[in-house]
Amino acid sequence: MDQTVDVLLDRLFEASLRLEQAVIKEESEPDDWLAILDEREEIVLQFQGSGITGFMLTAAQREQLGKINELNQRLIPLMDERKQGVQKQLNNVQRSKQAMHSYNDEGPSGYGAFFDRKN
């Protein structure tokens, strides 16, 4: 049973490291993060399904859980920062769309000049 726990902890730690690398990489997509997060969630569910409690873990296993927790604590602010950056970009796109629509509602225009609609 310890061997199974060790394997699950190793897989969780490895997935957490891959998630950290994906979040740090500027050109990474949040969809890639979601795939790794889903994988981590599956590992946690397997761990919970094994019936192991924190009291049954060895000192080395607890230490590895501590490392995983430290990784998670570093990841959360990084992910929030990236999320805020994406939100700013989305807000800028919405503002420019809104400005474009307001100018388009004024009527046809060419080269920055507005044409009078009255005939």
C-alpha positions in Angstrom: 0.0 0.0 0.0 2.9 2.4 0.7 4.2 1.7 -2.7 0.8 2.8 -4.2 0.9 6.0 -2.1 4.4 6.7 -3.2 3.5 6.3 -6.9 0.5 8.6 -6.5 2.5 11.2 -4.7 5.3 11.0 -7.3 2.7 11.4 -10.1 1.1 14.4 -8.3 4.4 16.1 -7.7 5.4 15.6 -11.4 2.1 16.9 -12.6 2.5 19.9 -10.3 5.9 20.6 -11.7 4.6 20.5 -15.2 1.8 22.8 -14.3 4.3 25.3 -12.8 6.4 25.2 -16.0 3.2 25.7 -18.1 2.1 28.7 -16.0 5.6 30.3 -16.1 5.8 30.0 -19.9 4.5 33.2 -21.4 3.0 31.7 -24.5 1.3 28.9 -22.7 -2.5 28.6 -23.1 -4.8 28.2 -20.1 -6.4 25.2 -21.8 -3.0 23.4 -21.3 -3.2 24.3 -17.7 -6.7 22.8 -17.4 -5.5 19.5 -18.8 -2.8 19.3 -16.2 -5.2 20.4 -13.5 -7.7 17.7 -14.5 -4.9 15.1 -14.4 -3.9 16.3 -10.9 -7.6 16.1 -9.8 -7.8 12.5 -11.0 -4.6 11.7 -9.0 -6.1 13.3 -5.9 -9.3 11.3 -6.3 -7.3 8.1 -6.6 -5.5 9.0 -3.5 -8.7 9.7 -1.6 -10.2 6.5 -2.9 -7.3 4.5 -1.5 -8.6 5.2 2.0 -5.2 6.5 3.2 -5.4 9.3 5.8 -2.7 11.7 6.8 -1.9 9.8 9.9 -1.0 6.7 7.9 1.7 8.5 5.8 5.4 8.0 6.4 7.6 11.0 7.2 9.0 10.9 3.6 5.5 10.9 2.2 4.5 13.8 4.4 7.6 15.7 3.3 6.6 15.1 -0.3 3.1 16.4 0.4 4.7 19.5 1.9 6.7 20.1 -1.3 3.5 19.7 -3.4 1.8 22.2 -1.1 4.7 24.7 -1.5 4.4 24.3 -5.3 0.7 25.0 -5.1 1.2 28.1 -3.0 3.7 29.4 -5.6 1.3 28.5 -8.4 -1.8 30.3 -7.2 -0.4 33.9 -7.4 1.2 33.1 -10.8 -2.1 31.9 -12.2 -4.0 34.8 -10.7 -1.5 37.2 -12.3 -1.8 35.6 -15.7 -5.6 35.6 -15.3 -5.6 39.4 -14.6 -3.5 39.9 -17.7 -5.9 38.0 -19.8 -8.8 40.0 -18.2 -7.1 43.3 -19.1 -6.7 42.2 -22.7 -10.3 41.2 -22.9 -11.4 44.5 -21.4 -9.3 46.4 -24.0 -10.8 44.3 -26.9 -14.3 45.0 -25.6 -13.6 48.8 -25.3 -12.3 48.9 -28.9 -15.3 47.0 -30.1 -17.5 49.4 -28.3 -15.8 52.4 -29.8 -15.9 50.9 -33.2 -19.6 50.2 -32.9 -20.3 53.7 -31.7 -18.5 55.2 -34.7 -20.2 52.8 -37.0 -23.6 53.9 -35.7 -22.8 57.5 -36.7 -23.0 56.6 -40.3 -20.6 55.8 -43.2 -17.2 57.4 -42.9 -14.1 57.6 -45.0 -10.6 58.5 -43.9 -11.8 59.7 -40.6 -14.4 62.1 -42.1 -18.1 61.6 -41.4 -20.5 62.0 -44.3 -23.8 63.7 -43.9 -26.8 61.4 -44.4 -29.2 64.2 -45.4 -30.2 64.1 -49.1 
